[in-house]
Amino acid sequence: MKAEAISKLQDTIALEERYQLATYKKMPLVAERGEGVWIFTSDGEKYLDLYGGHAVAGTGHSHPHVVKAIQAQAERLMFYSNLVYSEARARAAEKLVSLAPAQLTKAFFCNSGTEANENAMRMARMFTGRENIITFSGGFHGRTADAISATFLGKYREIGKPNVPGHIEAEFGNIDSVRLLAQENVAAIMLEPIQSMAGVKTAPPEFFRKLRELCDERGIVLIFDEVQTGVGRTGGWFFAGSDAADGVVPDVVTLAKALGSGVPVGACLVNEKISAGIKENDLGTTFGGGMIAMAAVTATLEAIEQDGMLANVKTTEAYLRERLLELPAVVAVHGRGFLLGLEFSDKAAPIHKALLERKIITGTSSDPKVLRLLPPLCLKSAEVDLFVTKLKEAVSA
Ligand SMILES: Cc1ncc(COP(=O)(O)O)c(C=O)c1O
């Protein structure tokens, strides 16, 4: 590494450390440029990104179609609020709804995953006139007051004290635990259909079918938090309506992360039953539905479509699973599509570190034995080969 590059890297790190709150445990690299599945650093290194900036870079880093759309929109109009109509917003809403399961007919745009979940819970309370929300141990739903109170994972709820009342914890995958708790005053059942942060935990398709039946029977709103699973990550546009959900479509799907390829945007997709009751001023946000974010949404969805990324996720997932069989240290592969948890017989953190030293970015999880992969949807088999080679080295290191 050249002296100039070292000082630039160290200067940047020192400046961030000095002027930013110390809220993140960071990797010792300065991301300068991205292209597809690659991140280029300020010291001239190249990293294979299997973490996708926390599942955000679905289309890959700086996809040309998305970049062009954002540039063109920025030159035309960067922002105007929801008090005017906008072609960019009209097109994004139409495109998103057209790809969603047929029952989900309306979109509400906001700025992040936590905000999408807050609005989904609010809609459920408005629709039912009830207050309580059932969520699941291991689920993560965000860091704002209501969403963090719905999060029964590790330290998060504690951070959010005092919690919003009326949040109830059920056991993921156990329909009897839900049935017992879904008594009076329950407005919604909300879940991550694949619990990512918990270590990529899945539930069988019949669990989703039984949840749907329970909600229908008791007039409860069913919400899928697809902030991670949505927008192609599991090899279909959404988990909702997929075979993994036994075809079940919830009343509300929440989205964020990959939806704008890095431009902050969240959304709720809502069925007719819920949307019929929503009136002026019931929900709102200044930046939600802004033109740059909307141009990014449309271009993101088009890029996934045009590049055949959904099919790529399926074939590359199958190839990756096959190659992982060569590694006895990987005792199980959890998840679906490009939301995968590699379970090791021992702690995953040293492997995460050894991979980073070999220029591969992966993610840890709250399960110490599980390493998470959330790569861009354009990851190909040649890059899988590179990863497997480096993983073998990392495991023996
Ligand atoms: C499943 C899930 N829901 C909600 C959120 C919160 O999203 P955001 O950080 O955009 O508020 C996250 C973030 O990691 C998430 O993984």
The ligand as a Gaussian input file, in Angstrom:
#p B3LYP/6-31G(d) Opt

LIG

0 1
 C      -36.411000      -6.977000       9.040000
 C      -36.103000      -5.548000       9.307000
 N      -37.107000      -4.706000       9.593000
 C      -36.878000      -3.403000       9.827000
 C      -35.617000      -2.877000       9.803000
 C      -35.394000      -1.424000      10.066000
 O      -35.074000      -0.787000       8.854000
 P      -34.351000       0.644000       8.873000
 O      -32.993000       0.458000       9.414000
 O      -34.387000       1.071000       7.419000
 O      -35.202000       1.532000       9.714000
 C      -34.536000      -3.718000       9.526000
 C      -33.145000      -3.187000       9.521000
 O      -32.173000      -3.887000       9.588000
 C      -34.784000      -5.081000       9.276000
 O      -33.787000      -5.927000       8.997000

